[in-house]
Amino acid sequence: MAAELTDEEKSKDVFFQRIALIGEEMIAAHGREFATGAFVLAARWISEGRMGAKVKPKSDTEAAPRPN
């Protein structure tokens, strides 16, 4: 007998289905590398608390840090 999903599990499942559809659309439009990169960036922004945040653009005179 299969266990019944909780409301939280059902909600998460809906989000996973939506993510899958978005991924399929991105792959069809721009390829697998783009879709993967977009999801990696989104995960990074979420973990940094930047998703949806309004980030103030840097001025042209401000020096950007260079990666090592």
mmCIF file of the N, C-alpha and C atoms, coordinates in Angstrom:
data_MODEL
# 
_entry.id   MODEL 
# 
loop_
_atom_site.group_PDB 
_atom_site.id 
_atom_site.type_symbol 
_atom_site.label_atom_id 
_atom_site.label_alt_id 
_atom_site.label_comp_id 
_atom_site.label_asym_id 
_atom_site.label_entity_id 
_atom_site.label_seq_id 
_atom_site.pdbx_PDB_ins_code 
_atom_site.Cartn_x 
_atom_site.Cartn_y 
_atom_site.Cartn_z 
_atom_site.occupancy 
_atom_site.B_iso_or_equiv 
_atom_site.pdbx_formal_charge 
_atom_site.auth_seq_id 
_atom_site.auth_comp_id 
_atom_site.auth_asym_id 
_atom_site.auth_atom_id 
_atom_site.pdbx_PDB_model_num 
ATOM 1   N N  . MET A 1 1  ? 0.842  -1.175 0.000   1.00 0.00 ? 1  MET A N  1 
ATOM 2   C CA . MET A 1 1  ? 0.000  0.000  0.000   1.00 0.00 ? 1  MET A CA 1 
ATOM 3   C C  . MET A 1 1  ? 0.894  1.248  0.000   1.00 0.00 ? 1  MET A C  1 
ATOM 4   N N  . ALA A 1 2  ? 0.605  2.185  -0.914  1.00 0.00 ? 2  ALA A N  1 
ATOM 5   C CA . ALA A 1 2  ? 1.397  3.404  -1.044  1.00 0.00 ? 2  ALA A CA 1 
ATOM 6   C C  . ALA A 1 2  ? 0.988  4.405  0.031   1.00 0.00 ? 2  ALA A C  1 
ATOM 7   N N  . ALA A 1 3  ? 1.983  5.080  0.558   1.00 0.00 ? 3  ALA A N  1 
ATOM 8   C CA . ALA A 1 3  ? 1.723  6.101  1.579   1.00 0.00 ? 3  ALA A CA 1 
ATOM 9   C C  . ALA A 1 3  ? 1.155  7.347  0.914   1.00 0.00 ? 3  ALA A C  1 
ATOM 10  N N  . GLU A 1 4  ? 0.217  7.991  1.576   1.00 0.00 ? 4  GLU A N  1 
ATOM 11  C CA . GLU A 1 4  ? -0.382 9.233  1.088   1.00 0.00 ? 4  GLU A CA 1 
ATOM 12  C C  . GLU A 1 4  ? 0.614  10.385 1.294   1.00 0.00 ? 4  GLU A C  1 
ATOM 13  N N  . LEU A 1 5  ? 0.738  11.245 0.276   1.00 0.00 ? 5  LEU A N  1 
ATOM 14  C CA . LEU A 1 5  ? 1.621  12.402 0.398   1.00 0.00 ? 5  LEU A CA 1 
ATOM 15  C C  . LEU A 1 5  ? 1.000  13.439 1.315   1.00 0.00 ? 5  LEU A C  1 
ATOM 16  N N  . THR A 1 6  ? 1.855  14.122 2.054   1.00 0.00 ? 6  THR A N  1 
ATOM 17  C CA . THR A 1 6  ? 1.381  15.223 2.898   1.00 0.00 ? 6  THR A CA 1 
ATOM 18  C C  . THR A 1 6  ? 1.088  16.430 2.006   1.00 0.00 ? 6  THR A C  1 
ATOM 19  N N  . ASP A 1 7  ? 0.404  17.426 2.561   1.00 0.00 ? 7  ASP A N  1 
ATOM 20  C CA . ASP A 1 7  ? 0.134  18.650 1.809   1.00 0.00 ? 7  ASP A CA 1 
ATOM 21  C C  . ASP A 1 7  ? 1.433  19.325 1.385   1.00 0.00 ? 7  ASP A C  1 
ATOM 22  N N  . GLU A 1 8  ? 2.427  19.316 2.269   1.00 0.00 ? 8  GLU A N  1 
ATOM 23  C CA . GLU A 1 8  ? 3.717  19.918 1.926   1.00 0.00 ? 8  GLU A CA 1 
ATOM 24  C C  . GLU A 1 8  ? 4.383  19.168 0.780   1.00 0.00 ? 8  GLU A C  1 
ATOM 25  N N  . GLU A 1 9  ? 4.351  17.847 0.818   1.00 0.00 ? 9  GLU A N  1 
ATOM 26  C CA . GLU A 1 9  ? 4.942  17.046 -0.260  1.00 0.00 ? 9  GLU A CA 1 
ATOM 27  C C  . GLU A 1 9  ? 4.223  17.280 -1.584  1.00 0.00 ? 9  GLU A C  1 
ATOM 28  N N  . LYS A 1 10 ? 2.899  17.400 -1.542  1.00 0.00 ? 10 LYS A N  1 
ATOM 29  C CA . LYS A 1 10 ? 2.132  17.686 -2.751  1.00 0.00 ? 10 LYS A CA 1 
ATOM 30  C C  . LYS A 1 10 ? 2.500  19.051 -3.310  1.00 0.00 ? 10 LYS A C  1 
ATOM 31  N N  . SER A 1 11 ? 2.650  20.036 -2.439  1.00 0.00 ? 11 SER A N  1 
ATOM 32  C CA . SER A 1 11 ? 3.023  21.381 -2.859  1.00 0.00 ? 11 SER A CA 1 
ATOM 33  C C  . SER A 1 11 ? 4.404  21.379 -3.514  1.00 0.00 ? 11 SER A C  1 
ATOM 34  N N  . LYS A 1 12 ? 5.350  20.689 -2.894  1.00 0.00 ? 12 LYS A N  1 
ATOM 35  C CA . LYS A 1 12 ? 6.704  20.609 -3.451  1.00 0.00 ? 12 LYS A CA 1 
ATOM 36  C C  . LYS A 1 12 ? 6.690  19.909 -4.806  1.00 0.00 ? 12 LYS A C  1 
ATOM 37  N N  . ASP A 1 13 ? 5.863  18.871 -4.950  1.00 0.00 ? 13 ASP A N  1 
ATOM 38  C CA . ASP A 1 13 ? 5.759  18.145 -6.203  1.00 0.00 ? 13 ASP A CA 1 
ATOM 39  C C  . ASP A 1 13 ? 5.273  19.064 -7.328  1.00 0.00 ? 13 ASP A C  1 
ATOM 40  N N  . VAL A 1 14 ? 4.324  19.941 -7.014  1.00 0.00 ? 14 VAL A N  1 
ATOM 41  C CA . VAL A 1 14 ? 3.830  20.899 -8.009  1.00 0.00 ? 14 VAL A CA 1 
ATOM 42  C C  . VAL A 1 14 ? 4.963  21.818 -8.458  1.00 0.00 ? 14 VAL A C  1 
ATOM 43  N N  . PHE A 1 15 ? 5.773  22.290 -7.524  1.00 0.00 ? 15 PHE A N  1 
ATOM 44  C CA . PHE A 1 15 ? 6.903  23.146 -7.889  1.00 0.00 ? 15 PHE A CA 1 
ATOM 45  C C  . PHE A 1 15 ? 7.912  22.400 -8.762  1.00 0.00 ? 15 PHE A C  1 
ATOM 46  N N  . PHE A 1 16 ? 8.204  21.145 -8.428  1.00 0.00 ? 16 PHE A N  1 
ATOM 47  C CA . PHE A 1 16 ? 9.132  20.357 -9.251  1.00 0.00 ? 16 PHE A CA 1 
ATOM 48  C C  . PHE A 1 16 ? 8.588  20.170 -10.664 1.00 0.00 ? 16 PHE A C  1 
ATOM 49  N N  . GLN A 1 17 ? 7.295  19.983 -10.794 1.00 0.00 ? 17 GLN A N  1 
ATOM 50  C CA . GLN A 1 17 ? 6.695  19.853 -12.120 1.00 0.00 ? 17 GLN A CA 1 
ATOM 51  C C  . GLN A 1 17 ? 6.838  21.149 -12.902 1.00 0.00 ? 17 GLN A C  1 
ATOM 52  N N  . ARG A 1 18 ? 6.630  22.286 -12.240 1.00 0.00 ? 18 ARG A N  1 
ATOM 53  C CA . ARG A 1 18 ? 6.777  23.586 -12.902 1.00 0.00 ? 18 ARG A CA 1 
ATOM 54  C C  . ARG A 1 18 ? 8.222  23.830 -13.312 1.00 0.00 ? 18 ARG A C  1 
ATOM 55  N N  . ILE A 1 19 ? 9.164  23.471 -12.425 1.00 0.00 ? 19 ILE A N  1 
ATOM 56  C CA . ILE A 1 19 ? 10.590 23.624 -12.750 1.00 0.00 ? 19 ILE A CA 1 
ATOM 57  C C  . ILE A 1 19 ? 10.947 22.782 -13.968 1.00 0.00 ? 19 ILE A C  1 
ATOM 58  N N  . ALA A 1 20 ? 10.438 21.554 -14.019 1.00 0.00 ? 20 ALA A N  1 
ATOM 59  C CA . ALA A 1 20 ? 10.717 20.669 -15.154 1.00 0.00 ? 20 ALA A CA 1 
ATOM 60  C C  . ALA A 1 20 ? 10.200 21.271 -16.454 1.00 0.00 ? 20 ALA A C  1 
ATOM 61  N N  . LEU A 1 21 ? 9.004  21.832 -16.433 1.00 0.00 ? 21 LEU A N  1 
ATOM 62  C CA . LEU A 1 21 ? 8.445  22.447 -17.636 1.00 0.00 ? 21 LEU A CA 1 
ATOM 63  C C  . LEU A 1 21 ? 9.269  23.648 -18.080 1.00 0.00 ? 21 LEU A C  1 
ATOM 64  N N  . ILE A 1 22 ? 9.677  24.475 -17.136 1.00 0.00 ? 22 ILE A N  1 
ATOM 65  C CA . ILE A 1 22 ? 10.512 25.629 -17.471 1.00 0.00 ? 22 ILE A CA 1 
ATOM 66  C C  . ILE A 1 22 ? 11.836 25.156 -18.068 1.00 0.00 ? 22 ILE A C  1 
ATOM 67  N N  . GLY A 1 23 ? 12.419 24.131 -17.474 1.00 0.00 ? 23 GLY A N  1 
ATOM 68  C CA . GLY A 1 23 ? 13.665 23.575 -18.001 1.00 0.00 ? 23 GLY A CA 1 
ATOM 69  C C  . GLY A 1 23 ? 13.510 23.074 -19.428 1.00 0.00 ? 23 GLY A C  1 
ATOM 70  N N  . GLU A 1 24 ? 12.419 22.374 -19.691 1.00 0.00 ? 24 GLU A N  1 
ATOM 71  C CA . GLU A 1 24 ? 12.173 21.880 -21.048 1.00 0.00 ? 24 GLU A CA 1 
ATOM 72  C C  . GLU A 1 24 ? 12.036 23.026 -22.040 1.00 0.00 ? 24 GLU A C  1 
ATOM 73  N N  . GLU A 1 25 ? 11.338 24.094 -21.627 1.00 0.00 ? 25 GLU A N  1 
ATOM 74  C CA . GLU A 1 25 ? 11.190 25.265 -22.491 1.00 0.00 ? 25 GLU A CA 1 
ATOM 75  C C  . GLU A 1 25 ? 12.527 25.926 -22.775 1.00 0.00 ? 25 GLU A C  1 
ATOM 76  N N  . MET A 1 26 ? 13.361 26.067 -21.738 1.00 0.00 ? 26 MET A N  1 
ATOM 77  C CA . MET A 1 26 ? 14.671 26.703 -21.922 1.00 0.00 ? 26 MET A CA 1 
ATOM 78  C C  . MET A 1 26 ? 15.555 25.861 -22.829 1.00 0.00 ? 26 MET A C  1 
ATOM 79  N N  . ILE A 1 27 ? 15.532 24.538 -22.661 1.00 0.00 ? 27 ILE A N  1 
ATOM 80  C CA . ILE A 1 27 ? 16.331 23.657 -23.512 1.00 0.00 ? 27 ILE A CA 1 
ATOM 81  C C  . ILE A 1 27 ? 15.879 23.776 -24.961 1.00 0.00 ? 27 ILE A C  1 
ATOM 82  N N  . ALA A 1 28 ? 14.573 23.766 -25.185 1.00 0.00 ? 28 ALA A N  1 
ATOM 83  C CA . ALA A 1 28 ? 14.051 23.867 -26.546 1.00 0.00 ? 28 ALA A CA 1 
ATOM 84  C C  . ALA A 1 28 ? 14.435 25.197 -27.195 1.00 0.00 ? 28 ALA A C  1 
ATOM 85  N N  . ALA A 1 29 ? 14.424 26.266 -26.426 1.00 0.00 ? 29 ALA A N  1 
ATOM 86  C CA . ALA A 1 29 ? 14.703 27.593 -26.979 1.00 0.00 ? 29 ALA A CA 1 
ATOM 87  C C  . ALA A 1 29 ? 16.188 27.901 -27.095 1.00 0.00 ? 29 ALA A C  1 
ATOM 88  N N  . HIS A 1 30 ? 16.994 27.444 -26.103 1.00 0.00 ? 30 HIS A N  1 
ATOM 89  C CA . HIS A 1 30 ? 18.386 27.907 -26.044 1.00 0.00 ? 30 HIS A CA 1 
ATOM 90  C C  . HIS A 1 30 ? 19.409 26.809 -25.783 1.00 0.00 ? 30 HIS A C  1 
ATOM 91  N N  . GLY A 1 31 ? 18.978 25.586 -25.586 1.00 0.00 ? 31 GLY A N  1 
ATOM 92  C CA . GLY A 1 31 ? 19.917 24.486 -25.398 1.00 0.00 ? 31 GLY A CA 1 
ATOM 93  C C  . GLY A 1 31 ? 20.125 24.104 -23.940 1.00 0.00 ? 31 GLY A C  1 
ATOM 94  N N  . ARG A 1 32 ? 20.685 22.916 -23.779 1.00 0.00 ? 32 ARG A N  1 
ATOM 95  C CA . ARG A 1 32 ? 20.901 22.325 -22.457 1.00 0.00 ? 32 ARG A CA 1 
ATOM 96  C C  . ARG A 1 32 ? 21.885 23.133 -21.610 1.00 0.00 ? 32 ARG A C  1 
ATOM 97  N N  . GLU A 1 33 ? 22.953 23.653 -22.228 1.00 0.00 ? 33 GLU A N  1 
ATOM 98  C CA . GLU A 1 33 ? 23.945 24.419 -21.462 1.00 0.00 ? 33 GLU A CA 1 
ATOM 99  C C  . GLU A 1 33 ? 23.333 25.680 -20.865 1.00 0.00 ? 33 GLU A C  1 
ATOM 100 N N  . PHE A 1 34 ? 22.509 26.376 -21.639 1.00 0.00 ? 34 PHE A N  1 
ATOM 101 C CA . PHE A 1 34 ? 21.850 27.578 -21.119 1.00 0.00 ? 34 PHE A CA 1 
ATOM 102 C C  . PHE A 1 34 ? 20.947 27.232 -19.946 1.00 0.00 ? 34 PHE A C  1 
ATOM 103 N N  . ALA A 1 35 ? 20.131 26.207 -20.114 1.00 0.00 ? 35 ALA A N  1 
ATOM 104 C CA . ALA A 1 35 ? 19.193 25.825 -19.053 1.00 0.00 ? 35 ALA A CA 1 
ATOM 105 C C  . ALA A 1 35 ? 19.943 25.445 -17.783 1.00 0.00 ? 35 ALA A C  1 
ATOM 106 N N  . THR A 1 36 ? 20.996 24.668 -17.933 1.00 0.00 ? 36 THR A N  1 
ATOM 107 C CA . THR A 1 36 ? 21.787 24.271 -16.770 1.00 0.00 ? 36 THR A CA 1 
ATOM 108 C C  . THR A 1 36 ? 22.392 25.493 -16.091 1.00 0.00 ? 36 THR A C  1 
ATOM 109 N N  . GLY A 1 37 ? 22.981 26.372 -16.865 1.00 0.00 ? 37 GLY A N  1 
ATOM 110 C CA . GLY A 1 37 ? 23.588 27.575 -16.306 1.00 0.00 ? 37 GLY A CA 1 
ATOM 111 C C  . GLY A 1 37 ? 22.574 28.456 -15.602 1.00 0.00 ? 37 GLY A C  1 
ATOM 112 N N  . ALA A 1 38 ? 21.394 28.587 -16.189 1.00 0.00 ? 38 ALA A N  1 
ATOM 113 C CA . ALA A 1 38 ? 20.354 29.412 -15.579 1.00 0.00 ? 38 ALA A CA 1 
ATOM 114 C C  . ALA A 1 38 ? 19.925 28.835 -14.230 1.00 0.00 ? 38 ALA A C  1 
ATOM 115 N N  . PHE A 1 39 ? 19.774 27.520 -14.161 1.00 0.00 ? 39 PHE A N  1 
ATOM 116 C CA . PHE A 1 39 ? 19.382 26.909 -12.891 1.00 0.00 ? 39 PHE A CA 1 
ATOM 117 C C  . PHE A 1 39 ? 20.498 26.985 -11.851 1.00 0.00 ? 39 PHE A C  1 
ATOM 118 N N  . VAL A 1 40 ? 21.734 26.864 -12.283 1.00 0.00 ? 40 VAL A N  1 
ATOM 119 C CA . VAL A 1 40 ? 22.861 26.997 -11.348 1.00 0.00 ? 40 VAL A CA 1 
ATOM 120 C C  . VAL A 1 40 ? 22.908 28.416 -10.787 1.00 0.00 ? 40 VAL A C  1 
ATOM 121 N N  . LEU A 1 41 ? 22.757 29.415 -11.657 1.00 0.00 ? 41 LEU A N  1 
ATOM 122 C CA . LEU A 1 41 ? 22.745 30.799 -11.185 1.00 0.00 ? 41 LEU A CA 1 
ATOM 123 C C  . LEU A 1 41 ? 21.568 31.050 -10.245 1.00 0.00 ? 41 LEU A C  1 
ATOM 124 N N  . ALA A 1 42 ? 20.407 30.527 -10.590 1.00 0.00 ? 42 ALA A N  1 
ATOM 125 C CA . ALA A 1 42 ? 19.240 30.709 -9.722  1.00 0.00 ? 42 ALA A CA 1 
ATOM 126 C C  . ALA A 1 42 ? 19.484 30.087 -8.354  1.00 0.00 ? 42 ALA A C  1 
ATOM 127 N N  . ALA A 1 43 ? 20.081 28.895 -8.321  1.00 0.00 ? 43 ALA A N  1 
ATOM 128 C CA . ALA A 1 43 ? 20.382 28.247 -7.038  1.00 0.00 ? 43 ALA A CA 1 
ATOM 129 C C  . ALA A 1 43 ? 21.359 29.093 -6.232  1.00 0.00 ? 43 ALA A C  1 
ATOM 130 N N  . ARG A 1 44 ? 22.350 29.648 -6.905  1.00 0.00 ? 44 ARG A N  1 
ATOM 131 C CA . ARG A 1 44 ? 23.323 30.499 -6.210  1.00 0.00 ? 44 ARG A CA 1 
ATOM 132 C C  . ARG A 1 44 ? 22.641 31.735 -5.632  1.00 0.00 ? 44 ARG A C  1 
ATOM 133 N N  . TRP A 1 45 ? 21.806 32.380 -6.447  1.00 0.00 ? 45 TRP A N  1 
ATOM 134 C CA . TRP A 1 45 ? 21.126 33.590 -5.988  1.00 0.00 ? 45 TRP A CA 1 
ATOM 135 C C  . TRP A 1 45 ? 20.190 33.283 -4.826  1.00 0.00 ? 45 TRP A C  1 
ATOM 136 N N  . ILE A 1 46 ? 19.510 32.157 -4.886  1.00 0.00 ? 46 ILE A N  1 
ATOM 137 C CA . ILE A 1 46 ? 18.623 31.766 -3.785  1.00 0.00 ? 46 ILE A CA 1 
ATOM 138 C C  . ILE A 1 46 ? 19.443 31.573 -2.511  1.00 0.00 ? 46 ILE A C  1 
ATOM 139 N N  . SER A 1 47 ? 20.567 30.854 -2.610  1.00 0.00 ? 47 SER A N  1 
ATOM 140 C CA . SER A 1 47 ? 21.383 30.586 -1.423  1.00 0.00 ? 47 SER A CA 1 
ATOM 141 C C  . SER A 1 47 ? 21.990 31.861 -0.854  1.00 0.00 ? 47 SER A C  1 
ATOM 142 N N  . GLU A 1 48 ? 22.215 32.855 -1.713  1.00 0.00 ? 48 GLU A N  1 
ATOM 143 C CA . GLU A 1 48 ? 22.774 34.132 -1.264  1.00 0.00 ? 48 GLU A CA 1 
ATOM 144 C C  . GLU A 1 48 ? 21.689 35.127 -0.848  1.00 0.00 ? 48 GLU A C  1 
ATOM 145 N N  . GLY A 1 49 ? 20.428 34.737 -0.969  1.00 0.00 ? 49 GLY A N  1 
ATOM 146 C CA . GLY A 1 49 ? 19.332 35.631 -0.616  1.00 0.00 ? 49 GLY A CA 1 
ATOM 147 C C  . GLY A 1 49 ? 19.130 36.758 -1.610  1.00 0.00 ? 49 GLY A C  1 
ATOM 148 N N  . ARG A 1 50 ? 19.569 36.563 -2.848  1.00 0.00 ? 50 ARG A N  1 
ATOM 149 C CA . ARG A 1 50 ? 19.487 37.616 -3.863  1.00 0.00 ? 50 ARG A CA 1 
ATOM 150 C C  . ARG A 1 50 ? 18.344 37.411 -4.847  1.00 0.00 ? 50 ARG A C  1 
ATOM 151 N N  . MET A 1 51 ? 17.605 36.343 -4.739  1.00 0.00 ? 51 MET A N  1 
ATOM 152 C CA . MET A 1 51 ? 16.553 36.070 -5.711  1.00 0.00 ? 51 MET A CA 1 
ATOM 153 C C  . MET A 1 51 ? 15.458 37.104 -5.581  1.00 0.00 ? 51 MET A C  1 
ATOM 154 N N  . GLY A 1 52 ? 15.234 37.842 -6.654  1.00 0.00 ? 52 GLY A N  1 
ATOM 155 C CA . GLY A 1 52 ? 14.204 38.860 -6.657  1.00 0.00 ? 52 GLY A CA 1 
ATOM 156 C C  . GLY A 1 52 ? 14.606 40.154 -5.988  1.00 0.00 ? 52 GLY A C  1 
ATOM 157 N N  . ALA A 1 53 ? 15.811 40.199 -5.424  1.00 0.00 ? 53 ALA A N  1 
ATOM 158 C CA . ALA A 1 53 ? 16.266 41.415 -4.748  1.00 0.00 ? 53 ALA A CA 1 
ATOM 159 C C  . ALA A 1 53 ? 16.625 42.469 -5.785  1.00 0.00 ? 53 ALA A C  1 
ATOM 160 N N  . LYS A 1 54 ? 16.351 43.694 -5.455  1.00 0.00 ? 54 LYS A N  1 
ATOM 161 C CA . LYS A 1 54 ? 16.745 44.791 -6.325  1.00 0.00 ? 54 LYS A CA 1 
ATOM 162 C C  . LYS A 1 54 ? 18.181 45.176 -5.963  1.00 0.00 ? 54 LYS A C  1 
ATOM 163 N N  . VAL A 1 55 ? 19.089 44.837 -6.845  1.00 0.00 ? 55 VAL A N  1 
ATOM 164 C CA . VAL A 1 55 ? 20.507 45.093 -6.608  1.00 0.00 ? 55 VAL A CA 1 
ATOM 165 C C  . VAL A 1 55 ? 20.861 46.425 -7.244  1.00 0.00 ? 55 VAL A C  1 
ATOM 166 N N  . LYS A 1 56 ? 21.491 47.284 -6.464  1.00 0.00 ? 56 LYS A N  1 
ATOM 167 C CA . LYS A 1 56 ? 21.916 48.591 -6.958  1.00 0.00 ? 56 LYS A CA 1 
ATOM 168 C C  . LYS A 1 56 ? 23.080 48.388 -7.926  1.00 0.00 ? 56 LYS A C  1 
ATOM 169 N N  . PRO A 1 57 ? 22.958 48.905 -9.162  1.00 0.00 ? 57 PRO A N  1 
ATOM 170 C CA . PRO A 1 57 ? 24.060 48.742 -10.112 1.00 0.00 ? 57 PRO A CA 1 
ATOM 171 C C  . PRO A 1 57 ? 25.290 49.517 -9.670  1.00 0.00 ? 57 PRO A C  1 
ATOM 172 N N  . LYS A 1 58 ? 26.457 48.955 -9.963  1.00 0.00 ? 58 LYS A N  1 
ATOM 173 C CA . LYS A 1 58 ? 27.707 49.624 -9.626  1.00 0.00 ? 58 LYS A CA 1 
ATOM 174 C C  . LYS A 1 58 ? 27.921 50.780 -10.585 1.00 0.00 ? 58 LYS A C  1 
ATOM 175 N N  . SER A 1 59 ? 28.550 51.831 -10.094 1.00 0.00 ? 59 SER A N  1 
ATOM 176 C CA . SER A 1 59 ? 28.870 52.962 -10.974 1.00 0.00 ? 59 SER A CA 1 
ATOM 177 C C  . SER A 1 59 ? 30.013 52.575 -11.879 1.00 0.00 ? 59 SER A C  1 
ATOM 178 N N  . ASP A 1 60 ? 30.101 53.264 -13.003 1.00 0.00 ? 60 ASP A N  1 
ATOM 179 C CA . ASP A 1 60 ? 31.164 52.963 -13.966 1.00 0.00 ? 60 ASP A CA 1 
ATOM 180 C C  . ASP A 1 60 ? 32.546 53.253 -13.404 1.00 0.00 ? 60 ASP A C  1 
ATOM 181 N N  . THR A 1 61 ? 32.636 54.149 -12.428 1.00 0.00 ? 61 THR A N  1 
ATOM 182 C CA . THR A 1 61 ? 33.925 54.533 -11.889 1.00 0.00 ? 61 THR A CA 1 
ATOM 183 C C  . THR A 1 61 ? 34.398 53.591 -10.796 1.00 0.00 ? 61 THR A C  1 
ATOM 184 N N  . GLU A 1 62 ? 33.486 52.775 -10.262 1.00 0.00 ? 62 GLU A N  1 
ATOM 185 C CA . GLU A 1 62 ? 33.853 51.851 -9.186  1.00 0.00 ? 62 GLU A CA 1 
ATOM 186 C C  . GLU A 1 62 ? 34.572 50.638 -9.779  1.00 0.00 ? 62 GLU A C  1 
ATOM 187 N N  . ALA A 1 63 ? 35.716 50.325 -9.247  1.00 0.00 ? 63 ALA A N  1 
ATOM 188 C CA . ALA A 1 63 ? 36.497 49.196 -9.741  1.00 0.00 ? 63 ALA A CA 1 
ATOM 189 C C  . ALA A 1 63 ? 35.857 47.883 -9.288  1.00 0.00 ? 63 ALA A C  1 
ATOM 190 N N  . ALA A 1 64 ? 35.663 46.998 -10.234 1.00 0.00 ? 64 ALA A N  1 
ATOM 191 C CA . ALA A 1 64 ? 35.108 45.687 -9.916  1.00 0.00 ? 64 ALA A CA 1 
ATOM 192 C C  . ALA A 1 64 ? 36.227 44.762 -9.458  1.00 0.00 ? 64 ALA A C  1 
ATOM 193 N N  . PRO A 1 65 ? 35.987 43.936 -8.434  1.00 0.00 ? 65 PRO A N  1 
ATOM 194 C CA . PRO A 1 65 ? 37.014 42.994 -8.009  1.00 0.00 ? 65 PRO A CA 1 
ATOM 195 C C  . PRO A 1 65 ? 37.269 41.945 -9.102  1.00 0.00 ? 65 PRO A C  1 
ATOM 196 N N  . ARG A 1 66 ? 38.494 41.617 -9.278  1.00 0.00 ? 66 ARG A N  1 
ATOM 197 C CA . ARG A 1 66 ? 38.879 40.627 -10.285 1.00 0.00 ? 66 ARG A CA 1 
ATOM 198 C C  . ARG A 1 66 ? 38.939 39.235 -9.657  1.00 0.00 ? 66 ARG A C  1 
ATOM 199 N N  . PRO A 1 67 ? 38.400 38.215 -10.385 1.00 0.00 ? 67 PRO A N  1 
ATOM 200 C CA . PRO A 1 67 ? 38.497 36.850 -9.849  1.00 0.00 ? 67 PRO A CA 1 
ATOM 201 C C  . PRO A 1 67 ? 39.942 36.374 -9.864  1.00 0.00 ? 67 PRO A C  1 
ATOM 202 N N  . ASN A 1 68 ? 40.283 35.506 -8.935  1.00 0.00 ? 68 ASN A N  1 
ATOM 203 C CA . ASN A 1 68 ? 41.653 34.968 -8.861  1.00 0.00 ? 68 ASN A CA 1 
ATOM 204 C C  . ASN A 1 68 ? 41.876 33.897 -9.879  1.00 0.00 ? 68 ASN A C  1 
# 
